[in-house]
Amino acid sequence: MEIHEATRRMSHYRWLEEQLFEVMGAWAATTPEPAVKRYFATQCHRHAWHAGLWQDRLPVLPGADAGADTDGLASSVPADLTALVEALASPLGPDSTIERLAGVCRVVLPRLVAAYHAHLVSTDERIDGPTHRVLTLALRDEEAAWKEGELALQTLLHTPDDVGRAAVHQARLEGLLVSGPSL
């Protein structure tokens, strides 16, 4: 993978992981179900850790200031990904645990897992071992979070209305990403 493309991807991963840290951290404070509250609290810290790992992997490109603030890279984040995070974070009301879990576990995490997997299979461990290691660690964490979150969501789906709420929110978020994979 060409260095500029790798830098673009890793900066997007870092940005998304930071956003998930913030969103899920806020949810942990306002989610009434104890098990889901713990899930959000645990996952927000994992996302913060992943963001730090990606920050450490961002290469310093020739002609770039090594001490430059990488937050400027967020301006290159695709609009559909930004819209997804904004919609994910938008207040959904006091009883929105189903929508929160559906958004994370049925939209964000599957796409993040797919992006990490695609990047991992295109990365030669012998040439870029550190990136390969970060991808392996983050992929394992995201797959486990996806499974755990989906299991939590399943325990909340008791009625056709519950299933409909999850499906409507998932469709709304997926609709923001119709232009293709943003990572």
Residue pairs with C-beta under 8 A, 6 or more apart in sequence:
1 9
1 119
1 122
1 123
3 59
3 61
4 61
6 59
6 128
6 131
7 58
7 59
7 61
8 76
9 115
9 119
9 183
10 54
10 57
10 58
10 131
11 54
11 58
11 70
11 73
11 74
11 76
11 77
12 76
12 77
12 78
12 81
12 182
12 183
13 50
13 54
13 112
13 115
13 116
13 138
13 183
14 51
14 54
14 55
14 58
14 70
14 73
15 73
15 74
15 77
16 77
16 81
16 85
16 108
16 112
16 183
17 47
17 48
17 50
17 51
17 54
17 138
18 47
18 48
18 51
19 85
19 89
20 43
20 44
20 47
20 104
20 108
21 44
21 45
21 47
21 48
21 51
22 44
22 89
23 44
23 85
23 88
23 89
24 40
24 41
24 43
24 44
24 47
24 104
25 40
25 41
25 44
26 89
27 40
27 44
27 100
28 37
28 38
28 40
28 41
28 44
31 37
31 40
31 97
31 100
32 95
32 97
33 97
33 156
35 152
35 155
36 97
36 100
36 101
36 152
36 156
39 148
39 149
39 152
40 100
43 104
43 145
43 149
46 141
46 145
50 134
50 138
50 141
53 134
53 137
53 138
54 134
55 70
57 130
57 131
57 134
58 70
58 73
60 66
77 182
78 179
78 182
80 176
80 177
80 178
80 179
80 182
81 177
81 182
81 183
83 176
84 107
84 108
84 173
84 176
84 177
84 182
87 103
87 172
87 173
87 176
88 103
88 104
88 107
88 108
88 173
92 99
92 100
92 169
97 156
98 153
98 156
98 157
98 162
98 165
98 166
98 169
99 165
99 166
99 169
101 149
101 150
101 152
101 153
101 156
101 166
102 153
102 165
102 166
102 167
102 169
102 170
103 169
103 170
103 173
104 149
105 145
105 146
105 149
105 150
105 152
105 153
106 150
106 153
106 166
106 170
107 170
107 173
107 174
107 177
108 173
109 142
109 145
109 146
109 149
110 146
111 177
111 181
111 182
111 183
112 142
112 183
113 139
113 142
113 143
113 146
114 181
115 181
115 183
116 135
116 138
116 139
116 142
117 139
119 135
120 132
120 135
120 136
120 139
123 131
123 132
123 135
124 132
125 132
153 166
156 162
157 163
157 166
